[in-house]
Amino acid sequence: MLMFRWIFMLLVLMSAISFCVYLGTGQRRYRQWSVLLIKWTVIAALAFFAVLFVGRMV
């Protein structure tokens, strides 16, 4: 559980930093990187909640 929390928080932090760099530089690659990180953050969150759900069912 702790590992999922750390992964989630690091993905959110990296995405926010990437988006801030995009705002500062205007380079599209940082925005694309930020969107990719947000997608992986959603996937990590879904995996985390799936583990919680399965843990409650057992």
Phi and psi restraints in degrees (value plus and minus 20) as a CYANA .aco file:
   2 LEU   PHI     -83.8   -43.8
   2 LEU   PSI     -56.2   -16.2
   3 MET   PHI     -83.3   -43.3
   3 MET   PSI     -62.8   -22.8
   4 PHE   PHI     -82.9   -42.9
   4 PHE   PSI     -59.6   -19.6
   5 ARG   PHI     -83.9   -43.9
   5 ARG   PSI     -63.4   -23.4
   6 TRP   PHI     -85.1   -45.1
   6 TRP   PSI     -63.1   -23.1
   7 ILE   PHI     -81.5   -41.5
   7 ILE   PSI     -65.6   -25.6
   8 PHE   PHI     -80.5   -40.5
   8 PHE   PSI     -67.5   -27.5
   9 MET   PHI     -85.8   -45.8
   9 MET   PSI     -59.0   -19.0
  10 LEU   PHI     -86.9   -46.9
  10 LEU   PSI     -58.7   -18.7
  11 LEU   PHI     -85.1   -45.1
  11 LEU   PSI     -61.2   -21.2
  12 VAL   PHI     -84.6   -44.6
  12 VAL   PSI     -63.6   -23.6
  13 LEU   PHI     -84.0   -44.0
  13 LEU   PSI     -64.7   -24.7
  14 MET   PHI     -84.6   -44.6
  14 MET   PSI     -58.3   -18.3
  15 SER   PHI     -85.7   -45.7
  15 SER   PSI     -63.2   -23.2
  16 ALA   PHI     -84.2   -44.2
  16 ALA   PSI     -62.1   -22.1
  17 ILE   PHI     -84.7   -44.7
  17 ILE   PSI     -63.1   -23.1
  18 SER   PHI     -82.2   -42.2
  18 SER   PSI     -61.7   -21.7
  19 PHE   PHI     -87.0   -47.0
  19 PHE   PSI     -57.5   -17.5
  20 CYS   PHI     -84.8   -44.8
  20 CYS   PSI     -58.0   -18.0
  21 VAL   PHI     -85.5   -45.5
  21 VAL   PSI     -59.3   -19.3
  22 TYR   PHI     -80.6   -40.6
  22 TYR   PSI     -64.6   -24.6
  23 LEU   PHI     -82.7   -42.7
  23 LEU   PSI     -55.5   -15.5
  24 GLY   PHI     -95.9   -55.9
  24 GLY   PSI     -57.6   -17.6
  25 THR   PHI    -122.4   -82.4
  25 THR   PSI     -48.5    -8.5
  26 GLY   PHI      60.3   100.3
  26 GLY   PSI     -11.8    28.2
  27 GLN   PHI    -102.6   -62.6
  27 GLN   PSI     109.5   149.5
  28 ARG   PHI     -86.2   -46.2
  28 ARG   PSI     -45.4    -5.4
  29 ARG   PHI     -83.5   -43.5
  29 ARG   PSI     -52.2   -12.2
  30 TYR   PHI     -91.5   -51.5
  30 TYR   PSI     -55.1   -15.1
  31 ARG   PHI     -88.0   -48.0
  31 ARG   PSI     -61.2   -21.2
  32 GLN   PHI     -83.2   -43.2
  32 GLN   PSI     -60.9   -20.9
  33 TRP   PHI     -83.5   -43.5
  33 TRP   PSI     -60.6   -20.6
  34 SER   PHI     -84.1   -44.1
  34 SER   PSI     -63.3   -23.3
  35 VAL   PHI     -84.6   -44.6
  35 VAL   PSI     -60.3   -20.3
  36 LEU   PHI     -81.8   -41.8
  36 LEU   PSI     -62.2   -22.2
  37 LEU   PHI     -86.4   -46.4
  37 LEU   PSI     -55.9   -15.9
  38 ILE   PHI     -85.2   -45.2
  38 ILE   PSI     -59.6   -19.6
  39 LYS   PHI     -80.5   -40.5
  39 LYS   PSI     -65.0   -25.0
  40 TRP   PHI     -88.9   -48.9
  40 TRP   PSI     -49.0    -9.0
  41 THR   PHI     -86.2   -46.2
  41 THR   PSI     -61.6   -21.6
  42 VAL   PHI     -84.8   -44.8
  42 VAL   PSI     -61.5   -21.5
  43 ILE   PHI     -83.0   -43.0
  43 ILE   PSI     -62.1   -22.1
  44 ALA   PHI     -84.6   -44.6
  44 ALA   PSI     -58.9   -18.9
  45 ALA   PHI     -85.8   -45.8
  45 ALA   PSI     -61.7   -21.7
  46 LEU   PHI     -83.7   -43.7
  46 LEU   PSI     -59.8   -19.8
  47 ALA   PHI     -84.3   -44.3
  47 ALA   PSI     -61.1   -21.1
  48 PHE   PHI     -81.2   -41.2
  48 PHE   PSI     -66.7   -26.7
  49 PHE   PHI     -90.5   -50.5
  49 PHE   PSI     -49.4    -9.4
  50 ALA   PHI     -85.8   -45.8
  50 ALA   PSI     -60.8   -20.8
  51 VAL   PHI     -84.3   -44.3
  51 VAL   PSI     -61.5   -21.5
  52 LEU   PHI     -81.9   -41.9
  52 LEU   PSI     -63.7   -23.7
  53 PHE   PHI     -84.7   -44.7
  53 PHE   PSI     -65.6   -25.6
  54 VAL   PHI     -85.5   -45.5
  54 VAL   PSI     -57.7   -17.7
  55 GLY   PHI     -83.3   -43.3
  55 GLY   PSI     -54.4   -14.4
  56 ARG   PHI     -95.0   -55.0
  56 ARG   PSI     -48.7    -8.7
  57 MET   PHI     -96.9   -56.9
  57 MET   PSI     -46.9    -6.9
